[in-house]
């Protein structure tokens, strides 16, 4: 999920195409690419309605996204630890380095897995797929049904507790961003 920012993010599209080629036709890659060019190998959609994003997240083995807090929380709400590739302003992918700074903080807190290179992304995707498939096998084998929303609620509360001290020292100008983010976390 590349978000809807007006800056292209071709680097992540290319990395995703590389992974789709590596893992082959047995693994589906769907890229919500926004204004970025469509992928050549992976399936691409410019925009997806939010309900479709939620449905796809519920079925995904792994989630790769940019460093936007809303996108991260959508993935977390679906029970994922998203793999985040923050946009880089030096490459024309955003106006400043706020995604890089934010992703570094939430990576240290265990909320996301940061990937800053093609190799890190590949490693993180392979690990996420293995974890998800092992977890799914355990849940199916144990006959557990309906625990994902409860786990997502607990995850959001834990994230809010972890981020609150980190965000609390921010200048007043950012307090409205903090409040908006934390209110989304707690919903």
C-alpha positions in Angstrom: 0.0 0.0 0.0 1.7 3.1 -1.3 -0.9 5.6 0.0 -2.5 8.5 -1.9 0.3 11.1 -1.7 0.9 13.0 -4.9 4.6 12.0 -4.9 5.5 8.9 -6.9 7.0 5.9 -5.1 8.4 3.9 -8.0 11.2 2.5 -5.9 8.7 0.4 -3.8 6.8 -0.6 -7.0 10.1 -1.9 -8.4 11.0 -3.7 -5.2 7.6 -5.3 -5.2 7.9 -6.4 -8.8 11.3 -8.0 -7.9 9.6 -10.0 -5.0 6.7 -11.0 -7.2 9.2 -12.4 -9.8 11.2 -14.1 -7.1 8.2 -15.8 -5.4 6.6 -16.7 -8.7 3.0 -17.0 -9.9 1.9 -19.0 -6.8 2.1 -15.9 -4.6 -0.3 -13.0 -5.3 1.1 -9.5 -5.0 -1.4 -6.6 -5.1 0.0 -3.1 -5.2 -2.2 -0.1 -4.4 0.1 2.3 -6.2 -1.7 5.7 -6.2 0.0 8.1 -8.5 3.0 5.9 -9.0 3.2 3.9 -12.2 1.6 0.5 -12.1 3.8 -2.5 -11.4 4.9 -4.7 -14.4 4.7 -8.1 -12.7 2.6 -7.7 -9.6 -1.1 -6.9 -9.9 -1.7 -3.1 -9.6 -4.6 -0.9 -8.6 -4.4 2.8 -8.5 -6.9 3.2 -5.6 -8.9 0.8 -3.5 -12.0 1.5 -1.5 -11.4 1.3 2.3 -13.7 -1.7 2.7 -11.8 -3.6 0.1 -8.5 -2.7 1.7 -9.8 -4.1 5.0 -10.9 -7.3 3.3 -7.5 -7.7 1.6 -5.6 -7.0 4.8 -7.7 -9.7 6.6 -6.6 -12.3 4.1 -3.0 -11.1 3.5 0.1 -13.1 4.6 2.2 -10.0 4.7 1.6 -6.2 4.4 4.1 -3.8 2.9 3.4 -0.1 3.1 4.8 3.4 3.1 5.3 5.1 6.5 1.9 6.8 6.8 0.3 6.3 10.3 -3.2 5.6 8.9 -2.0 2.9 6.6 0.1 1.4 9.4 -2.9 1.3 11.8 -5.1 -0.3 9.1 -2.5 -3.1 8.9 -2.2 -3.3 12.7 -6.0 -3.5 13.1 -6.0 -6.5 10.8 -3.4 -8.2 13.0 -0.3 -7.5 11.0 3.1 -6.0 11.9 3.4 -4.1 8.6 6.7 -3.9 6.7 7.3 -0.2 6.2 9.4 1.4 3.5 9.4 5.1 4.4 9.3 7.6 1.6 12.6 9.4 1.0 12.4 13.1 0.3 15.9 13.0 -1.3 14.4 10.7 -4.0 11.4 13.0 -4.5 9.1 10.6 -2.7 7.8 13.2 -0.1 8.3 16.8 1.0 10.3 16.0 4.2 11.7 13.1 6.2 8.7 12.7 8.7 8.0 9.2 7.4 11.6 8.2 8.0 11.6 9.6 11.5 8.2 8.1 12.4 9.0 4.6 11.0 12.3 4.6 12.9 10.4 5.3 16.2 7.6 2.7 15.6 10.1 0.1 14.4 12.1 0.4 17.7 8.7 0.0 19.5 8.0 -3.2 17.6 4.9 -1.8 15.9 6.4 -2.2 12.3 9.3 -3.8 10.6 11.3 -1.1 8.8 12.9 -2.0 5.4 15.2 0.5 3.9 16.7 -1.6 1.1 15.5 -4.2 -1.4 17.3 -6.9 0.5 15.7 -5.9 3.9 12.3 -5.9 2.2 12.7 -9.3 0.8 13.9 -10.7 4.1 11.1 -9.1 6.0 8.4 -10.3 3.5 9.7 -13.9 3.7 9.7 -13.8 7.5 6.2 -12.3 7.6 4.8 -15.0 5.3 6.4 -17.8 7.3 5.0 -16.3 10.6 1.5 -15.8 9.2 1.3 -19.2 7.7 2.6 -20.8 10.9 0.1 -18.8 13.0 -2.8 -19.6 10.6 -1.9 -23.3 10.8 -2.0 -23.2 14.6 -5.3 -21.3 14.7 -6.9 -23.7 12.3 -5.5 -26.7 14.1 -6.7 -25.4 17.4 -10.2 -24.5 16.1 -9.8 -20.9 17.2 -12.3 -18.6 15.6 -13.0 -14.9 15.9 -10.0 -13.7 17.9 -8.5 -11.3 15.3 -10.6 -8.2 16.2 -9.9 -8.7 19.9 -6.2 -9.0 19.2 -6.3 -5.9 17.1 -8.0 -4.0 19.9 -5.3 -5.1 22.3 -2.6 -4.2 19.8 -4.0 -0.7 19.3 -4.1 -0.1 23.1 -0.6 -1.3 23.5 0.6 0.9 20.6 -1.1 3.9 22.1 0.6 3.3 25.5 4.0 2.9 23.7 3.6 5.9 21.5 2.2 8.3 24.1 5.5 9.0 25.9 7.3 9.3 22.6 4.8 11.8 21.2 4.3 13.6 24.5 7.5 15.6 24.1 6.6 17.0 20.7 6.1 20.7 20.2 2.6 22.1 20.5 2.3 22.5 16.7 2.3 18.7 16.4 -0.2 18.0 19.3 -3.1 18.0 16.9 -1.4 15.4 14.7 -0.7 13.3 17.9 -4.3 13.5 19.0 -5.6 12.6 15.6 -3.2 9.6 15.4 -3.9 8.4 18.9 -7.7 8.8 18.5 -7.4 6.5 15.4 -5.3 4.1 17.4 -7.9 3.9 20.1 -10.9 3.5 17.9 
